[in-house]
Amino acid sequence: MALTPEEARFLDQQRVGRLATVDRGGQPNIVPVCFALVDGAIYSAMDEKPKRVPPTRLRRIQNIQERPEVSLLVDRYDEDWTRLAWLQIHGVATLVSHLDERSRAIAALRARYPQYQTMDLESRPLIRIQPGRITSWCATPNGMMAGD
């Protein structure tokens, strides 16, 4: 399933999402992630922020390898509750190995997040989420873009 143009604009305007994965035993894990939308897929890189384990051993990576079904939640919160909105993407996640796809996704992530400019994203896992079911909600009848 593809994002509507309005949903894609909303996604592009938000800076962080929450990626939910599930392990083999059904135990959920959710982490905040940076992301970029490229050609209808959502990409998230493992960056150089300190982690307790090597990037390939992170729970989200292991969970995706065991059970690739994921959810990504992106929301807009405001004290003015007429501006509330969220977008939930259920899809299939894979680790990207194809060099051209990795290059395009990493370029988009670096364009979106200046912090990535000096990080070695090329040697780290890169997640692609292919959207399946998409659900969105907003507090106003004007759509997700109301107030932006």
HELIX and SHEET records of a PDB file:
HELIX    1   1 PRO A    5  GLN A   13  1                                   9    
HELIX    2   2 PRO A   55  ARG A   57  5                                   3    
HELIX    3   3 ARG A   59  GLU A   66  1                                   8    
HELIX    4   4 TRP A   81  ARG A   83  5                                   3    
HELIX    5   5 LEU A   99  ARG A  112  1                                  14    
HELIX    6   6 PRO A  114  THR A  118  5                                   5    
SHEET    1   A 7 PRO A  28  VAL A  33  0                                        
SHEET    2   A 7 GLY A  17  VAL A  22 -1                                        
SHEET    3   A 7 GLU A  69  ARG A  76 -1                                        
SHEET    4   A 7 ALA A  85  LEU A  95 -1                                        
SHEET    5   A 7 LEU A 126  CYS A 138 -1                                        
SHEET    6   A 7 ALA A  41  ALA A  45 -1                                        
SHEET    7   A 7 ALA A  36  VAL A  38 -1                                        
END                                                                             
